[in-house]
Amino acid sequence: MSQTTDHASHGDLSQTHGHRIPEGESLRWLDKPANVNKLCIALYVLCGIVIIAEFFIHKHGYFRFEDWFAFHAWFGFGSYCFLIFAAKGLRKLIKRDEGYYGD
């Protein structure tokens, strides 16, 4: 038998995002698209609650710009984007050929 199970034993591959489940392993909770959707909806609801809370919470920032509406959310998103683009640039700098380490 091959390294992966056939899709009949775990249902249609579309139910696991097109990935095959290795033999001897069962589906995990994030392998089901319905659970991923539930997680995304929970994240959106949580973000909405935090944004609404911004209207009712008085912030005491050290700098004036820290008191701007959703400053920390935008700062976090900007930092995330910076890290992604920095990593892409760093990858070009330290990338090695496929056979660099030998076989």
C-alpha positions as CSV (number, residue, x, y, z in Angstrom):
1,M,0.0,0.0,0.0
2,S,1.2,3.6,-0.6
3,Q,2.3,6.1,2.0
4,T,-1.1,7.8,1.9
5,T,-4.5,6.4,2.3
6,D,-7.0,6.5,-0.5
7,H,-9.6,9.2,-0.2
8,A,-12.5,6.7,0.2
9,S,-11.4,5.9,3.8
10,H,-11.5,9.6,4.9
11,G,-14.2,10.9,2.6
12,D,-13.9,13.1,-0.3
13,L,-10.6,15.0,-0.6
14,S,-12.5,18.3,-0.9
15,Q,-13.4,17.8,2.8
16,T,-9.7,17.9,3.7
17,H,-8.7,20.9,1.5
18,G,-7.3,18.5,-1.1
19,H,-4.6,17.0,1.1
20,R,-4.2,13.3,1.6
21,I,-4.1,12.0,5.2
22,P,-1.0,9.8,5.9
23,E,-1.8,6.2,6.7
24,G,-2.5,5.5,10.3
25,E,-3.6,9.1,11.1
26,S,-7.1,10.3,11.5
27,L,-8.6,13.6,10.5
28,R,-7.8,16.4,12.9
29,W,-10.2,19.3,13.8
30,L,-8.6,21.8,11.4
31,D,-8.7,19.3,8.5
32,K,-12.4,19.9,8.2
33,P,-13.3,23.2,6.3
34,A,-16.3,23.7,8.5
35,N,-14.1,24.0,11.5
36,V,-11.8,26.4,9.8
37,N,-14.8,28.6,8.8
38,K,-15.9,28.5,12.5
39,L,-12.5,29.7,13.6
40,C,-12.4,32.5,11.0
41,I,-15.9,33.7,12.1
42,A,-14.8,33.6,15.8
43,L,-11.8,35.7,14.9
44,Y,-14.0,38.2,13.0
45,V,-16.4,38.5,15.9
46,L,-13.5,39.0,18.4
47,C,-12.0,41.7,16.2
48,G,-15.4,43.4,16.0
49,I,-15.8,43.3,19.7
50,V,-12.3,44.9,20.2
51,I,-13.1,47.6,17.6
52,I,-16.4,48.4,19.4
53,A,-14.6,48.5,22.7
54,E,-12.3,51.2,21.4
55,F,-15.2,53.6,21.6
56,F,-15.8,53.0,25.3
57,I,-12.3,52.6,26.7
58,H,-10.1,55.7,27.5
59,K,-6.5,54.9,26.5
60,H,-3.6,56.5,28.3
61,G,-0.9,56.4,25.6
62,Y,2.6,57.6,26.3
63,F,2.7,59.3,22.9
64,R,-0.2,61.3,21.4
65,F,-0.5,59.0,18.4
66,E,-1.1,56.0,20.7
67,D,-4.5,57.5,21.5
68,W,-5.6,57.4,17.8
69,F,-8.5,55.1,17.0
70,A,-7.3,51.5,16.3
71,F,-3.7,52.6,16.4
72,H,-2.4,49.4,17.9
73,A,-4.3,47.3,15.4
74,W,-2.8,49.2,12.5
75,F,0.6,49.2,14.1
76,G,0.4,45.4,14.5
77,F,-0.8,44.9,10.9
78,G,2.0,47.2,9.6
79,S,4.6,45.3,11.6
80,Y,3.3,42.0,10.3
81,C,3.5,43.3,6.7
82,F,7.1,44.5,7.4
83,L,8.1,41.1,8.7
84,I,6.7,39.3,5.6
85,F,8.5,41.6,3.2
86,A,11.7,41.6,5.2
87,A,11.6,37.8,5.2
88,K,11.2,37.7,1.4
89,G,14.2,40.0,1.0
90,L,16.2,38.0,3.4
91,R,15.3,34.8,1.5
92,K,16.9,36.3,-1.6
93,L,20.0,37.1,0.3
94,I,20.6,33.7,1.9
95,K,18.9,31.3,-0.5
96,R,21.1,28.4,-1.7
97,D,20.9,26.2,-4.7
98,E,18.9,23.0,-4.4
99,G,22.0,20.8,-4.4
100,Y,24.0,23.1,-2.1
101,Y,24.3,20.6,0.8
102,G,24.7,17.5,-1.5
103,D,22.7,14.4,-1.4
